[in-house]
Amino acid sequence: MLYIEAHHHRFDADRILGVAGVDLYVPSLNFVFGEALGRGRSAIISLFRLRQDFYGASQDRELYLGRASKEARARNYIIED
């Protein structure tokens, strides 16, 4: 993420959102759903813990997509639906 922020001028985009299917964490926390660089132009979200089956429940596509959308919004990466 730091690389993307430092070299943002190489990408033809206002913002860049990375989407990962793996679990993310930072040293001070057990896990994170996503991270952004302040009000920077780059962020990453993890879909890993957003799936119902992670918690032993049956899959729910609509709930999963809603959670992913909320995580992107939380990082200011979705302006409109």
Order of alpha helices (4+ residues) and beta strands (2+ residues): alpha-beta-beta-beta-alpha
